[in-house]
């Protein structure tokens, strides 16, 4: 039996999953990485345990799938390096996915609502969010995934329509809540946000099980990324890079 191995190392709580070549959702098996150990130390042992628990040999991995960003700089590098090393050793293809696309898929599966705009958010730090939005018909704006200042994001939502037309999902909701905890910002935006639907519990953080299902779809379509072209997508420079850019 050939399986796809999925890696999710974009955030605080990483995970790994497998799905067999049939693509049957019931075949998905997953495991969460420990929170108290970095993914650089915990990812390889977690993969080994997952394979052992399902009676699989490493040689039975027929495809690798992973999220390549946005997300944690360190976590993304660990995931990409691991996937490339394993794919090279096994001679198997790699499928890459956008982190925000994976969360959007979870929204559609767990809380489908085609009548609203869906905005998936990750905390980009330094007063910004990573954002990607889908219209009520499931379409994606041309801008795609982007890093945006929080206030600029709120103004963009306001231009689209009334708050009841929007739902916000993903780990970035927590960062937005903290922004709105400021009394001045709450006075400015609180009333308008009253009708927004929030999807912010753990179910709307990226999951390797979702990466496995989405990766399988690309596997059967033959939509692979060339091994040495696989890179993390940060969508902006690091704090050090941005500081250097300002000083130059």
C-alpha positions as protocol buffer text, in pm:
chain_id: "A"
residue {
  index: 1
  type: UNK
  ca { x: 0 y: 0 z: 0 }
}
residue {
  index: 2
  type: UNK
  ca { x: 127 y: 346 z: -95 }
}
residue {
  index: 3
  type: UNK
  ca { x: 46 y: 645 z: 125 }
}
residue {
  index: 4
  type: UNK
  ca { x: 85 y: 1021 z: 125 }
}
residue {
  index: 5
  type: UNK
  ca { x: 262 y: 1172 z: 425 }
}
residue {
  index: 6
  type: UNK
  ca { x: 147 y: 1522 z: 523 }
}
residue {
  index: 7
  type: UNK
  ca { x: 344 y: 1767 z: 739 }
}
residue {
  index: 8
  type: UNK
  ca { x: 207 y: 2075 z: 916 }
}
residue {
  index: 9
  type: UNK
  ca { x: 474 y: 2286 z: 1089 }
}
residue {
  index: 10
  type: UNK
  ca { x: 351 y: 2639 z: 1014 }
}
residue {
  index: 11
  type: UNK
  ca { x: 237 y: 2732 z: 1364 }
}
residue {
  index: 12
  type: UNK
  ca { x: 257 y: 2665 z: 1737 }
}
residue {
  index: 13
  type: UNK
  ca { x: 103 y: 2316 z: 1729 }
}
residue {
  index: 14
  type: UNK
  ca { x: 235 y: 2108 z: 1441 }
}
residue {
  index: 15
  type: UNK
  ca { x: 102 y: 1773 z: 1324 }
}
residue {
  index: 16
  type: UNK
  ca { x: 162 y: 1488 z: 1081 }
}
residue {
  index: 17
  type: UNK
  ca { x: -85 y: 1269 z: 892 }
}
residue {
  index: 18
  type: UNK
  ca { x: -112 y: 992 z: 635 }
}
residue {
  index: 19
  type: UNK
  ca { x: -377 y: 906 z: 377 }
}
residue {
  index: 20
  type: UNK
  ca { x: -371 y: 597 z: 157 }
}
residue {
  index: 21
  type: UNK
  ca { x: -364 y: 600 z: -223 }
}
residue {
  index: 22
  type: UNK
  ca { x: -742 y: 550 z: -244 }
}
residue {
  index: 23
  type: UNK
  ca { x: -798 y: 896 z: -96 }
}
residue {
  index: 24
  type: UNK
  ca { x: -1065 y: 762 z: 139 }
}
residue {
  index: 25
  type: UNK
  ca { x: -1104 y: 1024 z: 419 }
}
residue {
  index: 26
  type: UNK
  ca { x: -1158 y: 736 z: 662 }
}
residue {
  index: 27
  type: UNK
  ca { x: -799 y: 625 z: 595 }
}
residue {
  index: 28
  type: UNK
  ca { x: -654 y: 949 z: 736 }
}
residue {
  index: 29
  type: UNK
  ca { x: -449 y: 897 z: 1052 }
}
residue {
  index: 30
  type: UNK
  ca { x: -281 y: 1188 z: 1228 }
}
residue {
  index: 31
  type: UNK
  ca { x: -73 y: 1282 z: 1531 }
}
residue {
  index: 32
  type: UNK
  ca { x: -3 y: 1615 z: 1701 }
}
residue {
  index: 33
  type: UNK
  ca { x: 352 y: 1729 z: 1773 }
}
residue {
  index: 34
  type: UNK
  ca { x: 429 y: 1805 z: 2141 }
}
residue {
  index: 35
  type: UNK
  ca { x: 395 y: 2174 z: 2232 }
}
residue {
  index: 36
  type: UNK
  ca { x: 697 y: 2176 z: 2462 }
}
residue {
  index: 37
  type: UNK
  ca { x: 950 y: 2068 z: 2197 }
}
residue {
  index: 38
  type: UNK
  ca { x: 1034 y: 2254 z: 1876 }
}
residue {
  index: 39
  type: UNK
  ca { x: 939 y: 2094 z: 1546 }
}
residue {
  index: 40
  type: UNK
  ca { x: 1307 y: 2060 z: 1460 }
}
residue {
  index: 41
  type: UNK
  ca { x: 1335 y: 1798 z: 1736 }
}
residue {
  index: 42
  type: UNK
  ca { x: 985 y: 1651 z: 1736 }
}
residue {
  index: 43
  type: UNK
  ca { x: 895 y: 1612 z: 1367 }
}
residue {
  index: 44
  type: UNK
  ca { x: 1110 y: 1312 z: 1271 }
}
residue {
  index: 45
  type: UNK
  ca { x: 1014 y: 1105 z: 1581 }
}
residue {
  index: 46
  type: UNK
  ca { x: 645 y: 1188 z: 1523 }
}
residue {
  index: 47
  type: UNK
  ca { x: 668 y: 1065 z: 1163 }
}
residue {
  index: 48
  type: UNK
  ca { x: 835 y: 743 z: 1278 }
}
residue {
  index: 49
  type: UNK
  ca { x: 569 y: 679 z: 1544 }
}
residue {
  index: 50
  type: UNK
  ca { x: 282 y: 745 z: 1303 }
}
residue {
  index: 51
  type: UNK
  ca { x: 422 y: 501 z: 1048 }
}
residue {
  index: 52
  type: UNK
  ca { x: 493 y: 236 z: 1313 }
}
residue {
  index: 53
  type: UNK
  ca { x: 145 y: 267 z: 1464 }
}
residue {
  index: 54
  type: UNK
  ca { x: -6 y: 200 z: 1122 }
}
residue {
  index: 55
  type: UNK
  ca { x: 229 y: -84 z: 1030 }
}
residue {
  index: 56
  type: UNK
  ca { x: 393 y: 114 z: 750 }
}
residue {
  index: 57
  type: UNK
  ca { x: 751 y: 125 z: 628 }
}
residue {
  index: 58
  type: UNK
  ca { x: 910 y: 448 z: 511 }
}
residue {
  index: 59
  type: UNK
  ca { x: 943 y: 291 z: 165 }
}
residue {
  index: 60
  type: UNK
  ca { x: 561 y: 291 z: 138 }
}
residue {
  index: 61
  type: UNK
  ca { x: 546 y: 672 z: 128 }
}
residue {
  index: 62
  type: UNK
  ca { x: 449 y: 754 z: -231 }
}
residue {
  index: 63
  type: UNK
  ca { x: 411 y: 1131 z: -196 }
}
residue {
  index: 64
  type: UNK
  ca { x: 490 y: 1413 z: 49 }
}
residue {
  index: 65
  type: UNK
  ca { x: 258 y: 1709 z: 115 }
}
residue {
  index: 66
  type: UNK
  ca { x: 319 y: 2015 z: 330 }
}
residue {
  index: 67
  type: UNK
  ca { x: 224 y: 2375 z: 398 }
}
residue {
  index: 68
  type: UNK
  ca { x: 490 y: 2616 z: 271 }
}
residue {
  index: 69
  type: UNK
  ca { x: 350 y: 2936 z: 420 }
}
residue {
  index: 70
  type: UNK
  ca { x: 268 y: 3174 z: 553 }
}
residue {
  index: 71
  type: UNK
  ca { x: 360 y: 3085 z: 909 }
}
residue {
  index: 72
  type: UNK
  ca { x: 647 y: 3053 z: 1153 }
}
residue {
  index: 73
  type: UNK
  ca { x: 982 y: 3117 z: 984 }
}
residue {
  index: 74
  type: UNK
  ca { x: 1147 y: 2834 z: 1177 }
}
residue {
  index: 75
  type: UNK
  ca { x: 857 y: 2591 z: 1144 }
}
residue {
  index: 76
  type: UNK
  ca { x: 829 y: 2640 z: 769 }
}
residue {
  index: 77
  type: UNK
  ca { x: 1202 y: 2583 z: 722 }
}
residue {
  index: 78
  type: UNK
  ca { x: 1186 y: 2262 z: 927 }
}
residue {
  index: 79
  type: UNK
  ca { x: 892 y: 2131 z: 724 }
}
residue {
  index: 80
  type: UNK
  ca { x: 1048 y: 2213 z: 389 }
}
residue {
  index: 81
  type: UNK
  ca { x: 1388 y: 2066 z: 482 }
}
residue {
  index: 82
  type: UNK
  ca { x: 1228 y: 1745 z: 611 }
}
residue {
  index: 83
  type: UNK
  ca { x: 1003 y: 1702 z: 308 }
}
residue {
  index: 84
  type: UNK
  ca { x: 1289 y: 1762 z: 65 }
}
residue {
  index: 85
  type: UNK
  ca { x: 1523 y: 1520 z: 242 }
}
residue {
  index: 86
  type: UNK
  ca { x: 1260 y: 1245 z: 257 }
}
residue {
  index: 87
  type: UNK
  ca { x: 1139 y: 1297 z: -101 }
}
residue {
  index: 88
  type: UNK
  ca { x: 1497 y: 1291 z: -229 }
}
residue {
  index: 89
  type: UNK
  ca { x: 1576 y: 971 z: -39 }
}
residue {
  index: 90
  type: UNK
  ca { x: 1252 y: 798 z: -139 }
}
residue {
  index: 91
  type: UNK
  ca { x: 1236 y: 931 z: -494 }
}
residue {
  index: 92
  type: UNK
  ca { x: 877 y: 1044 z: -442 }
}
residue {
  index: 93
  type: UNK
  ca { x: 701 y: 1366 z: -552 }
}
residue {
  index: 94
  type: UNK
  ca { x: 614 y: 1666 z: -333 }
}
residue {
  index: 95
  type: UNK
  ca { x: 290 y: 1864 z: -314 }
}
residue {
  index: 96
  type: UNK
  ca { x: 288 y: 2210 z: -154 }
}
residue {
  index: 97
  type: UNK
  ca { x: -12 y: 2399 z: -18 }
}
residue {
  index: 98
  type: UNK
  ca { x: -86 y: 2747 z: 117 }
}
residue {
  index: 99
  type: UNK
  ca { x: -155 y: 2760 z: 491 }
}
residue {
  index: 100
  type: UNK
  ca { x: -457 y: 2986 z: 451 }
}
residue {
  index: 101
  type: UNK
  ca { x: -606 y: 2758 z: 183 }
}
residue {
  index: 102
  type: UNK
  ca { x: -590 y: 2469 z: 431 }
}
residue {
  index: 103
  type: UNK
  ca { x: -772 y: 2668 z: 700 }
}
residue {
  index: 104
  type: UNK
  ca { x: -1035 y: 2775 z: 446 }
}
residue {
  index: 105
  type: UNK
  ca { x: -1093 y: 2410 z: 358 }
}
residue {
  index: 106
  type: UNK
  ca { x: -1152 y: 2337 z: 728 }
}
residue {
  index: 107
  type: UNK
  ca { x: -1405 y: 2622 z: 744 }
}
residue {
  index: 108
  type: UNK
  ca { x: -1597 y: 2476 z: 452 }
}
residue {
  index: 109
  type: UNK
  ca { x: -1597 y: 2129 z: 607 }
}
residue {
  index: 110
  type: UNK
  ca { x: -1677 y: 2227 z: 968 }
}
residue {
  index: 111
  type: UNK
  ca { x: -1894 y: 2537 z: 929 }
}
residue {
  index: 112
  type: UNK
  ca { x: -2007 y: 2576 z: 566 }
}
residue {
  index: 113
  type: UNK
  ca { x: -2167 y: 2913 z: 491 }
}
residue {
  index: 114
  type: UNK
  ca { x: -2162 y: 3006 z: 120 }
}
residue {
  index: 115
  type: UNK
  ca { x: -2359 y: 3325 z: 188 }
}
residue {
  index: 116
  type: UNK
  ca { x: -2069 y: 3509 z: 358 }
}
residue {
  index: 117
  type: UNK
  ca { x: -1724 y: 3635 z: 275 }
}
residue {
  index: 118
  type: UNK
  ca { x: -1463 y: 3419 z: 450 }
}
residue {
  index: 119
  type: UNK
  ca { x: -1142 y: 3586 z: 568 }
}
residue {
  index: 120
  type: UNK
  ca { x: -866 y: 3355 z: 693 }
}
residue {
  index: 121
  type: UNK
  ca { x: -614 y: 3517 z: 927 }
}
residue {
  index: 122
  type: UNK
  ca { x: -276 y: 3436 z: 1079 }
}
residue {
  index: 123
  type: UNK
  ca { x: -80 y: 3657 z: 1318 }
}
residue {
  index: 124
  type: UNK
  ca { x: 204 y: 3814 z: 1118 }
}
residue {
  index: 125
  type: UNK
  ca { x: 329 y: 4006 z: 1425 }
}
residue {
  index: 126
  type: UNK
  ca { x: 451 y: 4367 z: 1417 }
}
residue {
  index: 127
  type: UNK
  ca { x: 91 y: 4493 z: 1390 }
}
residue {
  index: 128
  type: UNK
  ca { x: 7 y: 4286 z: 1084 }
}
residue {
  index: 129
  type: UNK
  ca { x: -201 y: 3987 z: 977 }
}
residue {
  index: 130
  type: UNK
  ca { x: -155 y: 3735 z: 699 }
}
residue {
  index: 131
  type: UNK
  ca { x: -486 y: 3747 z: 514 }
}
residue {
  index: 132
  type: UNK
  ca { x: -664 y: 3573 z: 230 }
}
residue {
  index: 133
  type: UNK
  ca { x: -1032 y: 3623 z: 150 }
}
residue {
  index: 134
  type: UNK
  ca { x: -1295 y: 3431 z: -43 }
}
residue {
  index: 135
  type: UNK
  ca { x: -1618 y: 3578 z: -175 }
}
residue {
  index: 136
  type: UNK
  ca { x: -1961 y: 3424 z: -110 }
}
residue {
  index: 137
  type: UNK
  ca { x: -1928 y: 3222 z: -430 }
}
residue {
  index: 138
  type: UNK
  ca { x: -1594 y: 3076 z: -318 }
}
residue {
  index: 139
  type: UNK
  ca { x: -1388 y: 3302 z: -542 }
}
residue {
  index: 140
  type: UNK
  ca { x: -1051 y: 3439 z: -430 }
}
residue {
  index: 141
  type: UNK
  ca { x: -957 y: 3806 z: -485 }
}
residue {
  index: 142
  type: UNK
  ca { x: -661 y: 3864 z: -719 }
}
residue {
  index: 143
  type: UNK
  ca { x: -445 y: 3982 z: -427 }
}
residue {
  index: 144
  type: UNK
  ca { x: -423 y: 3628 z: -285 }
}
residue {
  index: 145
  type: UNK
  ca { x: -233 y: 3574 z: 41 }
}
residue {
  index: 146
  type: UNK
  ca { x: -80 y: 3894 z: 176 }
}
residue {
  index: 147
  type: UNK
  ca { x: 64 y: 4058 z: 487 }
}
residue {
  index: 148
  type: UNK
  ca { x: -144 y: 4362 z: 584 }
}
residue {
  index: 149
  type: UNK
  ca { x: -161 y: 4615 z: 870 }
}
residue {
  index: 150
  type: UNK
  ca { x: -453 y: 4533 z: 1101 }
}
residue {
  index: 151
  type: UNK
  ca { x: -627 y: 4869 z: 1058 }
}
residue {
  index: 152
  type: UNK
  ca { x: -586 y: 4849 z: 681 }
}
residue {
  index: 153
  type: UNK
  ca { x: -747 y: 4504 z: 692 }
}
residue {
  index: 154
  type: UNK
  ca { x: -1046 y: 4636 z: 886 }
}
residue {
  index: 155
  type: UNK
  ca { x: -1091 y: 4922 z: 640 }
}
residue {
  index: 156
  type: UNK
  ca { x: -1082 y: 4672 z: 352 }
}
residue {
  index: 157
  type: UNK
  ca { x: -1361 y: 4470 z: 516 }
}
residue {
  index: 158
  type: UNK
  ca { x: -1567 y: 4781 z: 573 }
}
residue {
  index: 159
  type: UNK
  ca { x: -1544 y: 4872 z: 204 }
}
residue {
  index: 160
  type: UNK
  ca { x: -1683 y: 4532 z: 102 }
}
residue {
  index: 161
  type: UNK
  ca { x: -2008 y: 4557 z: 298 }
}
residue {
  index: 162
  type: UNK
  ca { x: -2188 y: 4528 z: 630 }
}
residue {
  index: 163
  type: UNK
  ca { x: -2034 y: 4312 z: 902 }
}
residue {
  index: 164
  type: UNK
  ca { x: -2306 y: 4044 z: 881 }
}
residue {
  index: 165
  type: UNK
  ca { x: -2163 y: 3949 z: 540 }
}
residue {
  index: 166
  type: UNK
  ca { x: -1827 y: 3844 z: 687 }
}
residue {
  index: 167
  type: UNK
  ca { x: -1677 y: 3561 z: 887 }
}
residue {
  index: 168
  type: UNK
  ca { x: -1323 y: 3562 z: 1025 }
}
residue {
  index: 169
  type: UNK
  ca { x: -1132 y: 3238 z: 1077 }
}
residue {
  index: 170
  type: UNK
  ca { x: -795 y: 3112 z: 1193 }
}
residue {
  index: 171
  type: UNK
  ca { x: -535 y: 3174 z: 1464 }
}
residue {
  index: 172
  type: UNK
  ca { x: -505 y: 3540 z: 1358 }
}
residue {
  index: 173
  type: UNK
  ca { x: -846 y: 3608 z: 1516 }
}
residue {
  index: 174
  type: UNK
  ca { x: -676 y: 3608 z: 1855 }
}
residue {
  index: 175
  type: UNK
  ca { x: -436 y: 3881 z: 1740 }
}
residue {
  index: 176
  type: UNK
  ca { x: -728 y: 4086 z: 1605 }
}
residue {
  index: 177
  type: UNK
  ca { x: -910 y: 4049 z: 1937 }
}
residue {
  index: 178
  type: UNK
  ca { x: -604 y: 4184 z: 2120 }
}
residue {
  index: 179
  type: UNK
  ca { x: -593 y: 4481 z: 1883 }
}
residue {
  index: 180
  type: UNK
  ca { x: -958 y: 4553 z: 1955 }
}
residue {
  index: 181
  type: UNK
  ca { x: -897 y: 4533 z: 2331 }
}
residue {
  index: 182
  type: UNK
  ca { x: -750 y: 4882 z: 2300 }
}
residue {
  index: 183
  type: UNK
  ca { x: -1029 y: 5117 z: 2405 }
}
residue {
  index: 184
  type: UNK
  ca { x: -967 y: 5361 z: 2121 }
}
residue {
  index: 185
  type: UNK
  ca { x: -973 y: 5088 z: 1857 }
}
residue {
  index: 186
  type: UNK
  ca { x: -1283 y: 4928 z: 2010 }
}
residue {
  index: 187
  type: UNK
  ca { x: -1463 y: 5263 z: 1998 }
}
residue {
  index: 188
  type: UNK
  ca { x: -1368 y: 5292 z: 1631 }
}
residue {
  index: 189
  type: UNK
  ca { x: -1443 y: 4938 z: 1514 }
}
residue {
  index: 190
  type: UNK
  ca { x: -1641 y: 4759 z: 1785 }
}
residue {
  index: 191
  type: UNK
  ca { x: -1991 y: 4851 z: 1673 }
}
residue {
  index: 192
  type: UNK
  ca { x: -1922 y: 4773 z: 1308 }
}
residue {
  index: 193
  type: UNK
  ca { x: -1781 y: 4428 z: 1398 }
}
residue {
  index: 194
  type: UNK
  ca { x: -2089 y: 4330 z: 1600 }
}
residue {
  index: 195
  type: UNK
  ca { x: -2236 y: 4116 z: 1323 }
}
residue {
  index: 196
  type: UNK
  ca { x: -1914 y: 3940 z: 1220 }
}
residue {
  index: 197
  type: UNK
  ca { x: -1909 y: 3560 z: 1262 }
}
residue {
  index: 198
  type: UNK
  ca { x: -1587 y: 3443 z: 1436 }
}
residue {
  index: 199
  type: UNK
  ca { x: -1436 y: 3097 z: 1376 }
}
residue {
  index: 200
  type: UNK
  ca { x: -1141 y: 3096 z: 1612 }
}
residue {
  index: 201
  type: UNK
  ca { x: -1119 y: 2772 z: 1810 }
}
residue {
  index: 202
  type: UNK
  ca { x: -853 y: 2504 z: 1758 }
}
residue {
  index: 203
  type: UNK
  ca { x: -1054 y: 2343 z: 1476 }
}
residue {
  index: 204
  type: UNK
  ca { x: -966 y: 2643 z: 1260 }
}
residue {
  index: 205
  type: UNK
  ca { x: -590 y: 2615 z: 1306 }
}
residue {
  index: 206
  type: UNK
  ca { x: -412 y: 2431 z: 1023 }
}
residue {
  index: 207
  type: UNK
  ca { x: -423 y: 2052 z: 1058 }
}
residue {
  index: 208
  type: UNK
  ca { x: -208 y: 1788 z: 889 }
}
residue {
  index: 209
  type: UNK
  ca { x: -523 y: 1580 z: 827 }
}
residue {
  index: 210
  type: UNK
  ca { x: -649 y: 1859 z: 600 }
}
residue {
  index: 211
  type: UNK
  ca { x: -308 y: 1883 z: 430 }
}
residue {
  index: 212
  type: UNK
  ca { x: -331 y: 1508 z: 365 }
}
residue {
  index: 213
  type: UNK
  ca { x: -673 y: 1533 z: 197 }
}
residue {
  index: 214
  type: UNK
  ca { x: -582 y: 1838 z: -10 }
}
residue {
  index: 215
  type: UNK
  ca { x: -242 y: 1692 z: -93 }
}
residue {
  index: 216
  type: UNK
  ca { x: -402 y: 1368 z: -214 }
}
residue {
  index: 217
  type: UNK
  ca { x: -617 y: 1567 z: -459 }
}
residue {
  index: 218
  type: UNK
  ca { x: -306 y: 1727 z: -609 }
}
residue {
  index: 219
  type: UNK
  ca { x: -124 y: 1392 z: -604 }
}
residue {
  index: 220
  type: UNK
  ca { x: -383 y: 1223 z: -826 }
}
residue {
  index: 221
  type: UNK
  ca { x: -385 y: 1527 z: -1058 }
}
residue {
  index: 222
  type: UNK
  ca { x: -6 y: 1517 z: -1083 }
}
residue {
  index: 223
  type: UNK
  ca { x: 36 y: 1873 z: -953 }
}
residue {
  index: 224
  type: UNK
  ca { x: 382 y: 1849 z: -800 }
}
residue {
  index: 225
  type: UNK
  ca { x: 654 y: 2097 z: -704 }
}
residue {
  index: 226
  type: UNK
  ca { x: 1001 y: 2024 z: -837 }
}
residue {
  index: 227
  type: UNK
  ca { x: 1219 y: 1909 z: -546 }
}
residue {
  index: 228
  type: UNK
  ca { x: 1488 y: 2177 z: -561 }
}
residue {
  index: 229
  type: UNK
  ca { x: 1234 y: 2452 z: -633 }
}
residue {
  index: 230
  type: UNK
  ca { x: 1053 y: 2389 z: -303 }
}
residue {
  index: 231
  type: UNK
  ca { x: 1097 y: 2687 z: -69 }
}
residue {
  index: 232
  type: UNK
  ca { x: 914 y: 2838 z: 228 }
}
residue {
  index: 233
  type: UNK
  ca { x: 689 y: 3133 z: 139 }
}
residue {
  index: 234
  type: UNK
  ca { x: 724 y: 3398 z: 409 }
}
residue {
  index: 235
  type: UNK
  ca { x: 532 y: 3675 z: 227 }
}
residue {
  index: 236
  type: UNK
  ca { x: 758 y: 3937 z: 386 }
}
residue {
  index: 237
  type: UNK
  ca { x: 1108 y: 3976 z: 527 }
}
residue {
  index: 238
  type: UNK
  ca { x: 1214 y: 3892 z: 881 }
}
residue {
  index: 239
  type: UNK
  ca { x: 1232 y: 4166 z: 1146 }
}
residue {
  index: 240
  type: UNK
  ca { x: 1608 y: 4190 z: 1093 }
}
residue {
  index: 241
  type: UNK
  ca { x: 1568 y: 4216 z: 715 }
}
residue {
  index: 242
  type: UNK
  ca { x: 1303 y: 4485 z: 741 }
}
residue {
  index: 243
  type: UNK
  ca { x: 1514 y: 4683 z: 989 }
}
residue {
  index: 244
  type: UNK
  ca { x: 1814 y: 4663 z: 756 }
}
residue {
  index: 245
  type: UNK
  ca { x: 1597 y: 4778 z: 465 }
}
residue {
  index: 246
  type: UNK
  ca { x: 1480 y: 5084 z: 660 }
}
residue {
  index: 247
  type: UNK
  ca { x: 1837 y: 5178 z: 752 }
}
residue {
  index: 248
  type: UNK
  ca { x: 1971 y: 5141 z: 397 }
}
